[in-house]
Amino acid sequence: MPAAEVFIGLGGNLGDVPACLRAAVAALDALPTTQLLRVSAIYRNPPLGCAAQPDYLNAVAALATRLEPLELLDHLQAIEDAHGRTRGAERWQARTLDLDLLLYAQVCLDTPRLQLPHPGVHLRPFVIHPLAEIAPDAVVPGRGTAAALAACVPAHGLQRLALALQPARSV
């Protein structure tokens, strides 16, 4: 099976979020049959839903993987769990780490566990702007390219930070 290009949304708003995001990027790069390709800058944004919580830090990573979508999702949830993620009934609650499978090549999937593309990818500034930064030509099935979508989604409250997540590569 050839490697699929996939995009992962990373975010969090509890604890040392930059350190947690860096650790998550390293964990993504260590997944079996997977290679980290690119990582966006970190973006600060106000929380969705309940405003009585800290701002979020978000980024997007591009991977090449041979893992199947649900297998990749299992790995993402294990990384979240390892970083103290708790899942409650309340939507958009504060969290240490959130990893969302945004796009898996051009796969469209709608199951109780996973929707591809992620239903909010084309609507959320903190997803589409970092995605357009690292992959402007990435196609969101049924919606268009990341660059075209980002041009239509206002970046209200979104602030690009000068924090790097890409792990250093030894030569």
C-alpha positions, 0 to 999 in steps of 0.5 A: 500500500502506498503512503497516504498524505494526511493532515492532523490538527493539533491543539490544547489549552491546559498546562504547558501547551507548546511543550505538549504540542512539541511532544505530540509532533515527536510522537506523530513522527515516531508512528509506525510506517509514518513520516512527518512531512511538515508542521505549521506555526502555532496559532493562538485562538479564542476557544469555541463554545465556552469562553470561560477557558484559556485560549487555545494553541493550534497547529497542523501537521502533514504526515505520509502514512501507511496506517489505515484511517481507523488505525491512525485514529487509534494512535492519535487517541493513544497519544492524547491519552498519554498527554493527559487528555480526558474525554467528557460529555461536554463539547469543546471543553478545555484539554491538554491535547487534541489531535484531529484527523483532518484529511486522509488523502481524498478519502471520504468516510462517515462512521460513528468513530470517524468522519473524513474530511473532518466536518469543521476543516473548512469552517474553522480559522484555526484549522484552515489557516495553518493547513493553507500555510503548509499545504495550500494546494491540499484539497478538502473533498467537496470544498476546494483547496486549503488556500481558497478556503482560507481566503474565505474564512476570516481569521478573527481572533487568530494570531500566528505565533513565532513558535516552531514545532518541527523537530530537529533532524539529524543529518 
